[in-house]
């Protein structure tokens, strides 16, 4: 078989571990060489410029006996000076969604007993089985890791990672991991002994990008809503307070004014087959009926619900894990949207944990910890973004709601206000058009749309029935482009 000769460009995509294996197969000694030195020596050996120097330490490798003709052929090849090349041996990749009980064969030329591959969420017997484990990684204080399921909860089989494996691949909390695991005999735990995928990239092609906190934040430049023909609610928001990728959006409303329904309508418009957004919905201290409603309406959404029967510290751990996972996705260049219902409940959770905690959290306000999560939203200069759309309960007579509102209102770059009076009269969405505001609207909307939004505000924001007029206009137009074309004539007829 003709062996492949690797170029420098191809070697750039190979990990340090595989480069060391390549050099050993070529006869060289990796030692303490760095990546650039390994690449240069591999290229030199393949081209025949350098004869590999074998390490004389240790036991000599066993060589299979050859016939006289094979020995002569090998000698002849060496005399001709043909370059020695390396053919990389890669273990066959088994996707995590492979069916249970399917036999797996390994590399050609070697014989292995067939092994049973099972999904990670099933209970398995320890005899002669390789389990494909997957989940979201949490790095513990001692450097080891544990894989949680995609709702960050407890499951029947947990998968643990040794601290050496975590350190070798530079894994972080929130990474999505797929790998092979087996069961230790003396304690019955499943440990990953090999990682095959990191954040949906195969191990050989995964590169750890700069950390999320080191990315340069810039103002949003791209509209979040791409298709607005299906939802009248989303069309109204796009005209009153347009959403953009990388914003920190607050839906500020009193109780029972439809803010959770508004959040669900926004999520429906973002979840489509053409959309490349990664959508995560976090329902804090939610009712079971709300969780079921969300799960049925949003099939392609990653739903994390922390119900009121869970302990506060477990709820906060799951929420913080979801945010860490979102950061890792942004580091990989993906567009991520996180929906939170609601920030008021999140602050109450932090308040409950701080009041019952040890001295570690003394002097830390619950508002600060919640703001730390909310402030993660940003549009990165490299192209990826993290958008956070959160609801906030605001009742004027409630001192706690006023405190939370005063802490978060200046941090948001998009504020959508809902009216309790309009909601009681059956108006949905119950938007307070005069109060809704978006920062730097001209950066992610064309000039014609910006002029239309400002003219509508000047003409109707002082009208008590502004929201009803807007919803009636939306009924008479198929999309917002048609709305903008007809708006001047409508305004002229109303104002006259």
VOVEX-89785 format. One line per 10 residues: number of its first residue (from 1); for each residue x, y, z of C-alpha. Coordinates in nm, 2 decimals. Example, Ala and Ser with C-alpha at 12.3 -4.5 7.8 and 13.67 -1.06 7.14 Angstrom:
<rs>
1 = 1.23/-0.45/0.78; 1.37/-0.11/0.71
</rs>
This chain:
<rs>
1 = 0.00/0.00/0.00; 0.13/0.35/-0.09; 0.17/0.55/0.22; 0.07/0.91/0.23; 0.32/1.19/0.26; 0.20/1.47/0.48; 0.25/1.84/0.40; 0.31/2.12/0.65; -0.05/2.24/0.61; -0.19/1.90/0.69
11 = 0.04/1.87/0.99; -0.10/2.20/1.13; -0.44/2.03/1.18; -0.30/1.73/1.38; -0.28/1.74/1.76; 0.04/1.72/1.96; -0.04/1.37/2.07; -0.07/1.24/1.72; 0.24/1.42/1.60; 0.44/1.24/1.87
21 = 0.30/0.91/1.75; 0.39/0.99/1.39; 0.75/1.07/1.48; 0.78/0.74/1.68; 0.64/0.54/1.38; 0.90/0.71/1.15; 1.18/0.61/1.38; 1.24/0.94/1.56; 1.23/1.03/1.93; 0.98/1.29/2.03
31 = 1.14/1.36/2.37; 1.05/1.71/2.49; 1.02/1.86/2.14; 0.75/2.12/2.08; 0.49/2.12/1.80; 0.70/2.31/1.55; 1.01/2.09/1.61; 0.80/1.78/1.57; 0.66/1.90/1.23; 1.00/2.00/1.10
41 = 1.15/1.66/1.19; 0.86/1.47/1.04; 0.89/1.67/0.71; 1.27/1.61/0.70; 1.24/1.23/0.76; 0.96/1.20/0.49; 1.17/1.38/0.24; 1.48/1.17/0.32; 1.70/1.47/0.43; 1.73/1.32/0.78
51 = 1.79/0.96/0.89; 1.59/0.90/1.20; 1.79/0.83/1.51; 1.64/0.56/1.73; 1.64/0.58/2.10; 1.87/0.30/2.24; 1.71/0.29/2.58; 1.46/0.02/2.68; 1.38/-0.32/2.53; 1.44/-0.36/2.16
61 = 1.12/-0.39/1.96; 1.01/-0.73/1.82; 1.05/-0.76/1.45; 0.85/-1.02/1.25; 1.08/-1.26/1.05; 1.11/-1.18/0.68; 1.20/-1.39/0.39; 1.52/-1.34/0.19; 1.33/-1.18/-0.10; 1.16/-0.93/0.13
71 = 1.49/-0.84/0.30; 1.64/-0.78/-0.04; 1.35/-0.56/-0.15; 1.37/-0.36/0.17; 1.74/-0.31/0.12; 1.69/-0.21/-0.24; 1.43/0.05/-0.14; 1.66/0.20/0.13; 1.95/0.22/-0.12; 1.73/0.41/-0.37
81 = 1.67/0.68/-0.11; 1.29/0.68/-0.12; 1.15/0.89/0.16; 0.99/0.72/0.46; 0.64/0.82/0.52; 0.39/0.77/0.80; 0.04/0.64/0.76; -0.17/0.76/1.06; -0.37/0.49/1.24; -0.69/0.63/1.37
91 = -0.93/0.43/1.58; -1.27/0.41/1.40; -1.51/0.68/1.51; -1.83/0.56/1.67; -2.10/0.83/1.69; -2.28/0.87/2.02; -2.62/0.81/1.85; -2.52/0.46/1.72; -2.78/0.19/1.79; -2.75/-0.03/2.09
101 = -2.60/-0.37/2.05; -2.43/-0.31/1.72; -2.10/-0.50/1.67; -1.79/-0.28/1.61; -1.48/-0.40/1.42; -1.15/-0.21/1.45; -0.85/-0.15/1.22; -0.79/-0.39/0.94; -0.51/-0.65/0.99; -0.58/-0.70/1.36
111 = -0.84/-0.92/1.52; -1.06/-0.81/1.81; -1.35/-0.96/1.98; -1.68/-0.78/1.89; -1.79/-0.54/2.16; -2.14/-0.41/2.24; -2.18/-0.03/2.21; -2.47/0.12/2.41; -2.61/0.47/2.45; -2.49/0.67/2.75
121 = -2.82/0.71/2.93; -2.88/0.33/2.97; -2.78/0.10/3.24; -2.52/-0.15/3.11; -2.35/-0.46/3.23; -1.97/-0.43/3.29; -1.87/-0.75/3.10; -1.69/-0.70/2.77; -1.86/-0.37/2.69; -1.74/-0.03/2.57
131 = -1.99/0.24/2.66; -2.01/0.56/2.45; -2.05/0.83/2.71; -2.15/1.19/2.63; -2.27/1.49/2.82; -2.17/1.84/2.95; -1.85/1.85/3.15; -1.81/1.99/3.50; -1.45/2.03/3.61; -1.43/1.96/3.99
141 = -1.19/2.13/4.23; -0.94/1.84/4.23; -0.90/1.87/3.85; -1.11/1.57/3.76; -1.44/1.59/3.57; -1.79/1.45/3.55; -2.03/1.44/3.26; -2.38/1.56/3.32; -2.67/1.50/3.08; -2.80/1.78/2.86
151 = -3.03/1.91/3.13; -2.74/1.90/3.38; -2.93/1.67/3.62; -2.85/1.34/3.78; -2.89/1.02/3.58; -2.85/0.65/3.64; -2.49/0.62/3.50; -2.24/0.90/3.56; -1.92/0.93/3.36; -1.60/1.05/3.52
161 = -1.28/1.19/3.37; -0.94/1.16/3.52; -0.76/1.49/3.59; -0.48/1.39/3.34; -0.73/1.35/3.06; -0.89/1.69/3.15; -0.55/1.85/3.15; -0.42/1.69/2.83; -0.71/1.82/2.62; -0.74/2.15/2.82
171 = -1.11/2.07/2.89; -1.32/2.33/3.07; -1.66/2.34/3.25; -1.93/2.35/2.99; -1.76/2.15/2.71; -1.97/1.89/2.53; -1.78/1.57/2.54; -1.82/1.23/2.36; -1.59/0.94/2.43; -1.54/0.58/2.53
181 = -1.58/0.47/2.88; -1.54/0.14/3.07; -1.63/0.03/3.42; -1.37/0.00/3.70; -1.40/-0.32/3.89; -1.32/-0.21/4.24; -1.58/0.08/4.27; -1.82/0.03/3.97; -1.77/0.38/3.83; -1.75/0.45/3.46
191 = -1.44/0.64/3.35; -1.38/0.79/3.01; -1.05/0.66/2.88; -1.07/0.82/2.54; -1.22/1.14/2.41; -1.36/1.14/2.05; -1.55/1.46/2.02; -1.52/1.80/2.19; -1.80/2.06/2.13; -1.92/1.87/1.82
201 = -1.57/1.87/1.67; -1.37/1.55/1.63; -1.08/1.54/1.87; -0.81/1.57/1.59; -0.96/1.89/1.45; -1.06/2.06/1.78; -0.86/2.38/1.86; -0.91/2.57/2.19; -0.99/2.92/2.09; -0.93/3.23/2.31
211 = -1.13/3.23/2.63; -1.47/3.39/2.63; -1.36/3.67/2.86; -1.08/3.76/2.63; -1.30/3.82/2.33; -1.35/4.18/2.23; -1.71/4.30/2.27; -1.86/4.53/2.00; -2.20/4.68/1.94; -2.45/4.45/1.77
221 = -2.45/4.47/1.39; -2.69/4.20/1.28; -3.07/4.17/1.33; -3.17/3.87/1.53; -3.52/3.83/1.37; -3.47/3.71/1.02; -3.82/3.58/0.94; -4.12/3.78/1.08; -4.41/3.67/0.86; -4.55/3.41/1.10
231 = -4.59/3.59/1.43; -4.77/3.92/1.48; -4.60/3.95/1.82; -4.25/3.93/1.68; -4.33/4.17/1.41; -4.45/4.42/1.67; -4.13/4.38/1.87; -3.92/4.42/1.55; -4.08/4.76/1.49; -4.09/4.89/1.85
241 = -3.77/4.75/2.00; -3.57/4.55/1.73; -3.36/4.26/1.86; -3.00/4.21/1.76; -2.74/3.94/1.81; -2.53/4.01/2.12; -2.79/4.22/2.30; -2.89/4.21/2.67; -3.26/4.24/2.64; -3.51/4.29/2.93
251 = -3.88/4.22/2.91; -4.01/4.44/3.20; -4.36/4.37/3.30; -4.59/4.33/3.61; -4.73/3.99/3.70; -4.99/3.83/3.47; -4.91/4.06/3.18; -4.80/3.79/2.93; -4.42/3.82/2.96; -4.36/3.44/2.96
261 = -4.59/3.40/2.65; -4.40/3.68/2.48; -4.07/3.50/2.55; -4.21/3.18/2.40; -4.33/3.37/2.09; -3.98/3.51/2.04; -3.83/3.16/2.08; -4.07/3.01/1.82; -3.95/3.27/1.56; -3.58/3.18/1.63
271 = -3.63/2.81/1.61; -3.65/2.70/1.24; -3.49/2.45/1.02; -3.28/2.72/0.84; -3.17/2.89/1.16; -2.81/2.82/1.28; -2.88/2.97/1.62; -2.82/2.76/1.93; -3.12/2.83/2.15; -3.13/2.76/2.53
281 = -3.44/2.84/2.74; -3.39/2.85/3.12; -3.71/2.85/3.33; -3.62/2.94/3.69; -3.83/2.80/3.97; -4.10/2.72/3.71; -4.43/2.56/3.73; -4.46/2.21/3.58; -4.74/2.33/3.34; -4.51/2.61/3.21
291 = -4.23/2.36/3.15; -4.46/2.12/2.96; -4.59/2.41/2.75; -4.24/2.52/2.66; -4.12/2.17/2.58; -4.41/2.10/2.34; -4.38/2.43/2.16; -4.00/2.43/2.12; -3.88/2.10/2.01; -3.54/2.21/1.87
301 = -3.47/2.42/2.18; -3.24/2.31/2.47; -3.48/2.35/2.76; -3.34/2.37/3.12; -3.61/2.39/3.39; -3.53/2.43/3.76; -3.86/2.35/3.93; -3.96/2.48/4.27; -3.91/2.14/4.44; -3.53/2.15/4.38
311 = -3.29/2.28/4.64; -3.17/2.64/4.55; -2.80/2.55/4.53; -2.88/2.27/4.28; -3.09/2.50/4.07; -2.81/2.76/4.06; -2.55/2.49/3.97; -2.76/2.39/3.67; -2.81/2.75/3.56; -2.44/2.84/3.58
321 = -2.35/2.52/3.40; -2.59/2.62/3.11; -2.41/2.96/3.09; -2.07/2.79/3.09; -2.19/2.57/2.80; -2.31/2.87/2.61; -1.97/3.04/2.66; -1.79/2.73/2.52; -2.02/2.74/2.21; -1.94/3.11/2.15
331 = -1.57/3.03/2.18; -1.62/2.78/1.89; -1.77/3.06/1.68; -2.14/2.98/1.72; -2.44/3.22/1.76; -2.61/3.14/2.09; -2.94/3.28/2.24; -3.03/3.23/2.60; -3.38/3.29/2.73; -3.44/3.34/3.10
341 = -3.77/3.35/3.29; -3.71/3.53/3.51; -3.43/3.74/3.66; -3.63/3.82/3.96; -3.66/3.46/4.06; -3.29/3.41/3.99; -3.20/3.69/4.23; -3.43/3.53/4.49; -3.24/3.20/4.44; -2.91/3.37/4.50
351 = -3.05/3.54/4.81; -3.17/3.21/4.96; -2.83/3.04/4.90; -2.63/3.34/5.04; -2.84/3.35/5.36; -2.78/2.98/5.43; -2.42/2.96/5.31; -2.09/2.96/5.49; -1.84/3.25/5.51; -1.75/3.22/5.14
361 = -2.04/3.44/5.02; -2.05/3.69/5.31; -2.06/4.04/5.18; -2.17/3.94/4.82; -2.51/4.07/4.71; -2.75/3.84/4.52; -2.80/4.12/4.26; -2.43/4.12/4.18; -2.42/3.74/4.12; -2.72/3.76/3.89
371 = -2.58/4.06/3.70; -2.26/3.86/3.65; -2.46/3.61/3.45; -2.66/3.86/3.26; -2.36/4.07/3.16; -2.21/3.77/2.97; -2.42/3.87/2.66; -2.20/4.03/2.39; -2.13/4.05/2.02; -1.78/3.94/1.97
381 = -1.55/4.11/1.72; -1.46/3.77/1.57; -1.82/3.70/1.46; -1.98/3.49/1.73; -2.23/3.63/1.98; -2.42/3.55/2.30; -2.77/3.70/2.32; -2.96/3.70/2.65; -3.34/3.78/2.66; -3.47/3.78/3.01
391 = -3.80/3.87/3.18; -3.81/4.09/3.49; -4.11/4.13/3.72; -4.18/4.49/3.81; -4.45/4.60/4.04; -4.43/4.96/4.16; -4.55/4.89/4.51; -4.30/4.60/4.57; -3.97/4.72/4.72; -3.78/4.41/4.61
401 = -3.89/4.44/4.25; -3.79/4.81/4.25; -3.44/4.71/4.38; -3.39/4.45/4.12; -3.52/4.68/3.84; -3.28/4.96/3.94; -2.99/4.72/3.93; -3.06/4.58/3.58; -3.22/4.86/3.39; -2.89/5.04/3.30
411 = -2.72/4.71/3.21; -2.97/4.62/2.93; -2.92/4.74/2.57; -3.28/4.66/2.48; -3.58/4.72/2.71; -3.93/4.60/2.62; -4.21/4.72/2.86; -4.55/4.55/2.89; -4.86/4.72/3.04; -5.07/4.55/3.30
421 = -5.38/4.75/3.20; -5.36/4.65/2.84; -5.31/4.29/2.94; -5.63/4.30/3.16; -5.82/4.44/2.85; -5.71/4.14/2.65; -5.45/4.32/2.43; -5.15/4.10/2.34; -4.87/4.18/2.32; -4.94/4.46/2.57
431 = -4.65/4.68/2.46; -4.59/5.02/2.60; -4.45/5.17/2.28; -4.34/5.50/2.43; -4.11/5.33/2.69; -3.96/5.05/2.47; -3.61/5.14/2.36; -3.31/4.98/2.18; -2.95/5.11/2.18; -2.77/5.18/1.85
441 = -3.07/5.08/1.63; -2.90/5.23/1.32; -2.62/4.97/1.33; -2.83/4.67/1.25; -3.12/4.82/1.05; -3.14/4.99/0.71; -3.20/5.36/0.69; -3.56/5.32/0.56; -3.66/5.11/0.86; -3.50/5.34/1.11
451 = -3.69/5.64/0.96; -4.02/5.44/0.97; -3.97/5.34/1.34; -3.90/5.70/1.44; -4.18/5.85/1.25; -4.43/5.60/1.40; -4.30/5.69/1.75; -4.33/6.06/1.68; -4.68/6.03/1.54; -4.85/5.78/1.78
461 = -4.64/5.74/2.10; -4.86/6.00/2.28; -5.18/5.83/2.17; -5.34/5.62/2.44; -5.45/5.36/2.18; -5.10/5.34/2.02; -5.07/4.96/2.08; -5.41/4.88/1.94; -5.34/5.10/1.63; -5.01/4.92/1.58
471 = -5.17/4.57/1.60; -5.44/4.67/1.36; -5.18/4.80/1.11; -5.00/4.47/1.14; -5.32/4.28/1.05; -5.34/4.48/0.72; -4.98/4.39/0.61; -4.82/4.06/0.54; -4.47/4.15/0.66; -4.28/4.45/0.80
481 = -4.15/4.56/0.46; -4.51/4.61/0.34; -4.59/4.78/0.68; -4.30/5.03/0.62; -4.42/5.11/0.27; -4.78/5.17/0.38; -4.69/5.36/0.71; -4.68/5.72/0.57; -5.03/5.69/0.42; -5.16/5.54/0.74
491 = -5.01/5.81/0.96; -5.15/6.08/0.74; -5.50/5.94/0.76; -5.48/5.90/1.14; -5.33/6.24/1.22; -5.58/6.42/0.99
</rs>
